[in-house]
Amino acid sequence: MPVQGSIEVNDLYCKGCELCVQACPKHVIGIAMDYLTPRGYHPARLVADGCTGCEICAIVCPDAAITVYRRARARRNGR
């Protein structure tokens, strides 16, 4: 069963280093250039659908700023 994922980026920790952007195999993470964190950085954000919750972004984040959520997609036809 395919899974869907999402991420939550803690703006107090993210410094916009882009390691998660480069590591994402689905290329769905980007830098929010229209927003600054309280510390003055442009943080990472999901910019497209397709996250699978693989957690690679959270693993490479040097500041532990990313929390990954995964959920199974609903099955069709009662399966």
Backbone as ProteinMPNN parsed JSONL, in Angstrom:
{"seq_chain_A": "MPVQGSIEVNDLYCKGCELCVQACPKHVIGIAMDYLTPRGYHPARLVADGCTGCEICAIVCPDAAITVYRRARARRNGR", "coords_chain_A": {"N_chain_A": [[0.844, -1.171, 0.0], [0.726, 2.132, -0.965], [2.236, 5.014, 0.56], [1.577, 8.239, 2.006], [3.253, 11.221, 2.734], [4.285, 13.903, 4.895], [5.92, 16.9, 5.965], [7.015, 18.725, 8.824], [8.478, 21.707, 9.587], [10.507, 23.066, 11.99], [10.643, 26.326, 12.708], [12.282, 27.598, 14.528], [14.613, 26.197, 14.569], [15.444, 25.623, 11.924], [17.785, 26.648, 9.525], [17.865, 27.095, 6.872], [19.727, 25.657, 5.276], [19.58, 23.984, 3.115], [20.234, 21.274, 2.849], [18.306, 19.288, 3.127], [16.714, 19.806, 0.914], [18.393, 19.112, -1.207], [18.732, 16.413, -0.644], [16.256, 15.195, -0.897], [14.538, 12.622, -2.46], [12.258, 12.801, -4.018], [12.064, 15.4, -4.756], [10.463, 17.427, -3.545], [10.788, 19.318, -1.624], [11.56, 22.641, -0.796], [12.994, 25.942, -0.481], [11.507, 28.468, 1.402], [11.28, 31.362, 0.115], [9.764, 33.577, 0.496], [9.368, 34.02, 3.135], [10.62, 34.655, 6.401], [12.305, 33.21, 9.163], [12.087, 33.605, 12.784], [14.757, 33.894, 13.404], [15.842, 34.947, 11.161], [16.223, 33.43, 8.806], [15.497, 31.81, 5.652], [13.256, 29.284, 5.644], [12.992, 25.678, 5.116], [10.42, 24.056, 3.224], [7.573, 22.046, 2.222], [7.038, 21.986, -1.185], [5.682, 20.825, -3.197], [3.396, 18.183, -4.124], [3.717, 14.699, -3.3], [5.403, 13.708, -1.394], [6.719, 10.95, 0.341], [7.269, 10.341, 2.896], [9.776, 9.334, 3.564], [11.815, 10.067, 5.264], [14.439, 10.89, 4.809], [15.119, 13.573, 4.627], [14.872, 14.444, 7.289], [16.856, 12.949, 8.463], [19.235, 13.946, 7.334], [19.215, 16.544, 8.217], [21.035, 18.864, 9.987], [20.257, 20.21, 12.238], [18.089, 19.027, 13.404], [15.516, 19.894, 12.658], [13.327, 18.991, 11.304], [10.304, 17.229, 11.26], [8.816, 14.239, 10.337], [5.868, 12.959, 8.921], [3.906, 10.102, 8.303], [1.386, 8.386, 6.487], [-0.841, 5.801, 5.624], [-2.31, 5.438, 2.44], [-5.773, 5.514, 1.664], [-7.434, 2.514, 0.891], [-8.878, 1.312, -2.136], [-12.119, 0.026, -3.093], [-12.714, -1.386, -0.765], [-10.516, -2.875, 0.031]], "CA_chain_A": [[0.0, 0.0, 0.0], [1.544, 3.351, -1.014], [2.066, 5.923, 1.695], [1.721, 9.671, 1.794], [4.006, 11.825, 3.815], [4.365, 15.355, 4.996], [6.941, 17.306, 6.919], [6.83, 19.948, 9.596], [9.796, 22.297, 9.824], [10.535, 23.948, 13.146], [11.29, 27.576, 12.307], [13.282, 28.017, 15.511], [15.843, 25.45, 14.334], [15.854, 25.6, 10.519], [18.603, 27.782, 9.095], [17.843, 27.174, 5.413], [20.988, 25.161, 4.72], [19.205, 23.289, 1.884], [20.643, 19.875, 2.787], [17.099, 18.49, 2.916], [16.289, 20.048, -0.472], [19.283, 18.324, -2.056], [18.62, 14.992, -0.334], [14.905, 14.678, -1.149], [14.496, 11.868, -3.714], [11.06, 13.175, -4.772], [12.214, 16.817, -5.113], [9.253, 18.137, -3.108], [11.152, 20.28, -0.584], [12.218, 23.832, -1.296], [13.21, 27.0, 0.495], [10.444, 29.486, 1.374], [11.942, 32.644, -0.064], [8.823, 34.641, 0.851], [9.161, 33.99, 4.582], [11.81, 34.594, 7.256], [12.097, 32.697, 10.517], [12.455, 34.6, 13.803], [16.217, 34.052, 13.413], [16.249, 35.603, 9.928], [16.534, 32.489, 7.733], [14.428, 31.298, 4.813], [13.187, 27.876, 6.04], [12.56, 24.648, 4.175], [8.982, 23.786, 3.194], [7.096, 21.235, 1.109], [6.638, 22.868, -2.279], [4.938, 20.026, -4.173], [2.849, 16.915, -3.645], [4.529, 13.544, -3.66], [6.225, 13.246, -0.265], [6.407, 9.588, 0.766], [7.628, 10.174, 4.305], [10.968, 8.472, 3.628], [12.602, 10.579, 6.388], [15.806, 11.248, 4.446], [15.308, 14.985, 4.966], [15.07, 14.547, 8.733], [18.141, 12.318, 8.792], [20.354, 14.804, 6.935], [19.11, 17.871, 8.834], [21.999, 18.962, 11.086], [19.67, 20.885, 13.39], [16.895, 18.272, 13.82], [14.404, 20.826, 12.508], [12.262, 18.401, 10.487], [9.529, 16.092, 11.73], [8.167, 13.604, 9.192], [4.637, 12.228, 9.21], [3.54, 9.155, 7.253], [0.089, 7.743, 6.655], [-1.198, 4.931, 4.508], [-3.413, 5.925, 1.611], [-6.977, 4.692, 1.762], [-7.552, 1.503, -0.172], [-10.11, 1.355, -2.934], [-12.931, -1.18, -3.173], [-12.736, -2.092, 0.512], [-9.341, -3.746, 0.221]], "C_chain_A": [[0.895, 1.241, 0.0], [1.258, 4.256, 0.179], [2.191, 7.365, 1.235], [2.498, 10.21, 2.972], [3.863, 13.327, 3.802], [5.453, 15.673, 6.006], [6.48, 18.564, 7.641], [8.225, 20.457, 9.918], [9.689, 23.274, 10.981], [11.337, 25.195, 12.793], [12.33, 28.08, 13.302], [14.627, 27.326, 15.284], [16.351, 25.522, 12.899], [16.634, 26.861, 10.157], [18.726, 27.852, 7.576], [19.092, 26.669, 4.738], [20.797, 24.4, 3.41], [19.697, 21.852, 1.783], [19.443, 18.969, 2.534], [16.598, 18.621, 1.477], [17.102, 19.163, -1.409], [19.093, 16.823, -1.857], [17.274, 14.381, -0.706], [14.842, 13.928, -2.485], [13.293, 12.22, -4.591], [11.076, 14.644, -5.199], [10.971, 17.637, -4.755], [9.528, 19.152, -1.988], [11.882, 21.444, -1.237], [12.393, 24.833, -0.169], [12.132, 28.073, 0.308], [11.083, 30.868, 1.313], [11.049, 33.829, 0.317], [8.587, 34.757, 2.354], [10.504, 33.938, 5.296], [11.43, 34.045, 8.617], [12.422, 33.801, 11.521], [13.963, 34.857, 13.872], [16.74, 34.649, 12.106], [16.632, 34.7, 8.774], [15.295, 32.197, 6.9], [14.353, 29.791, 5.082], [12.792, 26.945, 4.899], [11.058, 24.446, 4.321], [8.695, 22.769, 2.097], [6.605, 22.182, 0.032], [5.845, 22.127, -3.354], [4.378, 18.789, -3.486], [3.815, 15.8, -4.015], [5.428, 13.046, -2.552], [5.76, 11.849, 0.148], [6.726, 9.348, 2.23], [8.855, 9.312, 4.502], [11.923, 8.854, 4.762], [14.051, 10.936, 6.057], [16.097, 12.694, 4.832], [15.605, 15.161, 6.455], [16.423, 13.975, 9.155], [19.304, 13.248, 8.465], [20.328, 16.177, 7.6], [20.052, 17.976, 10.042], [21.42, 19.583, 12.35], [18.403, 20.21, 13.905], [15.642, 19.143, 13.754], [13.201, 20.215, 11.804], [11.635, 17.21, 11.183], [8.76, 15.549, 10.532], [6.947, 12.831, 9.67], [4.321, 11.337, 8.019], [2.161, 8.601, 7.549], [-0.19, 6.905, 5.408], [-2.35, 5.553, 3.742], [-4.59, 4.974, 1.76], [-7.029, 3.721, 0.584], [-8.885, 1.674, -0.893], [-10.81, 0.009, -2.885], [-12.862, -2.014, -1.905], [-11.578, -3.025, 0.763], [-8.365, -3.144, 1.164]], "O_chain_A": [[1.74, 1.385, 0.883], [0.157, 4.247, 0.729], [2.821, 7.667, 0.221], [2.397, 9.693, 4.085], [3.389, 13.929, 2.839], [5.854, 14.821, 6.8], [5.673, 19.345, 7.136], [9.054, 19.723, 10.457], [8.877, 24.199, 10.952], [12.552, 25.133, 12.601], [13.173, 28.905, 12.949], [15.661, 27.807, 15.749], [17.56, 25.486, 12.672], [16.208, 27.981, 10.439], [19.576, 28.569, 7.047], [19.486, 27.212, 3.706], [21.76, 24.194, 2.672], [19.587, 21.255, 0.713], [19.554, 17.986, 1.802], [16.113, 17.651, 0.895], [16.544, 18.535, -2.309], [19.271, 16.045, -2.794], [17.168, 13.16, -0.819], [15.066, 14.53, -3.535], [13.315, 11.957, -5.793], [10.188, 15.082, -5.93], [10.49, 18.437, -5.557], [8.6, 19.77, -1.469], [12.717, 21.253, -2.121], [11.981, 24.586, 0.964], [11.882, 28.526, -0.809], [11.386, 31.467, 2.345], [11.531, 34.955, 0.445], [7.712, 35.502, 2.794], [11.423, 33.253, 4.847], [10.373, 34.368, 9.159], [12.979, 34.831, 11.142], [14.396, 35.909, 14.342], [17.947, 34.839, 11.954], [17.302, 35.149, 7.844], [14.171, 32.323, 7.387], [15.309, 29.079, 4.775], [12.317, 27.386, 3.853], [10.495, 24.638, 5.398], [9.472, 22.636, 1.152], [5.829, 23.093, 0.319], [5.387, 22.74, -4.318], [4.829, 18.4, -2.409], [4.627, 15.943, -4.929], [6.148, 12.064, -2.736], [4.563, 11.597, 0.288], [6.476, 8.259, 2.748], [8.965, 8.622, 5.515], [12.752, 8.041, 5.17], [14.817, 11.257, 6.965], [17.188, 13.007, 5.309], [16.484, 15.936, 6.832], [17.049, 14.467, 10.094], [20.261, 13.332, 9.235], [21.322, 16.902, 7.55], [19.879, 17.246, 11.018], [22.025, 19.492, 13.418], [17.714, 20.768, 14.758], [14.816, 19.136, 14.666], [12.154, 20.856, 11.714], [12.329, 16.3, 11.636], [8.127, 16.309, 9.799], [6.989, 12.14, 10.688], [4.451, 11.755, 6.868], [1.803, 8.374, 8.705], [0.185, 7.27, 4.294], [-3.26, 6.13, 4.336], [-4.412, 3.772, 1.959], [-6.711, 4.069, -0.553], [-9.876, 2.122, -0.317], [-10.177, -1.023, -2.663], [-12.946, -3.24, -1.974], [-11.661, -3.89, 1.635], [-7.323, -3.739, 1.437]]}, "name": "protein", "num_of_chains": 1, "seq": "MPVQGSIEVNDLYCKGCELCVQACPKHVIGIAMDYLTPRGYHPARLVADGCTGCEICAIVCPDAAITVYRRARARRNGR"}
